[in-house]
Amino acid sequence: MRGLLHFLSHSRANANNVTGRIDHDFSEQAVLSLRYTFNQYSDSNYQHEDFLPGIGGVSTLHHNHNFTARLTSTAARGLINELHLAFNRLEFPLTCTFRRLVLAAIWAATTSAGLASTTSM
């Protein structure tokens, strides 16, 4: 059995990633390491769930922030202490394109009705 999968609308995906790291030696016994990562991803038609071209799709624009810190210290010849800290924040909103279309139509209808009522006076 063979088939052809065809999506009704386009999808514009865009991804950006940035990573930075700083290592600092306070002394021979103490080392600090910091790392930050930022990820951004956007897609105008995430997962292609629209039932008509441009209607019913789901778009997304998410951000991910990661921060890690590590402090390594040597207390004695055979004794090493390590402290690890981490922070992660993920923003992953999904927006229905049909909802935006309906809200735009309602706004246009109320705006034009408001203009009609003010100009008829």
PyMOL commands that set and color helices and strands:
alter all, ss='L'
color gray80, all
select helices_A, chain A and resi 46-48+97-119
alter helices_A, ss='H'
color red, helices_A
select strands_A, chain A and resi 13-25+30-43+58-76+79-91+94-96
alter strands_A, ss='S'
color yellow, strands_A
deselect
rebuild
show_as cartoon
